[in-house]
Amino acid sequence: MKKLLLITALFLLGNFVHAQDKKKQDRKKQDKNQVSQDDRMGREEYFVFRDGQLFILKLGVHVMIQEPVKLSNGIMLKPNGSYELNGEQQQLKNEEFMDLAGNRYSHQEAFEQRKIASRPDMQKKHD
């Protein structure tokens, strides 16, 4: 009789531990999905020129740029929003955006549209 009670108790304890471990794994999967969803929803870095200052958005936080930044296309973007492109001096206007590749956008909506258009799940399939 004692053996039967002991086996039953061990069986119940094992199932309880297994259920708790499964809940932890499910939570980890949800956390990973949330992070990847956050990445898709705009954790992209970009520059914005606002009120005479250049900011970069990193991990959802705007950080003021204090030194020139070299972009992947070779542009040196200065803290005052100026840069040189094809030998011509350019200046970002208030509320203009620039991605890390040096593409300039006149306002946030244009920048957001570019992001939406580049998402694979939003592109039309061509037969």
HELIX and SHEET records of a PDB file:
HELIX    1   1 LYS A    2  ARG A   40  1                                  39    
HELIX    2   2 GLN A  108  SER A  118  1                                  11    
HELIX    3   3 PRO A  120  MET A  122  5                                   3    
SHEET    1   A 5 VAL A  61  MET A  64  0                                        
SHEET    2   A 5 GLN A  53  LYS A  58 -1                                        
SHEET    3   A 5 TYR A  46  ARG A  50 -1                                        
SHEET    4   A 5 GLU A  96  ASP A  99 -1                                        
SHEET    5   A 5 ARG A 104  TYR A 105 -1                                        
SHEET    1   B 2 VAL A  69  LYS A  70  0                                        
SHEET    2   B 2 MET A  76  LEU A  77 -1                                        
SHEET    1   C 2 SER A  82  LEU A  85  0                                        
SHEET    2   C 2 GLU A  88  GLN A  91 -1                                        
END                                                                             
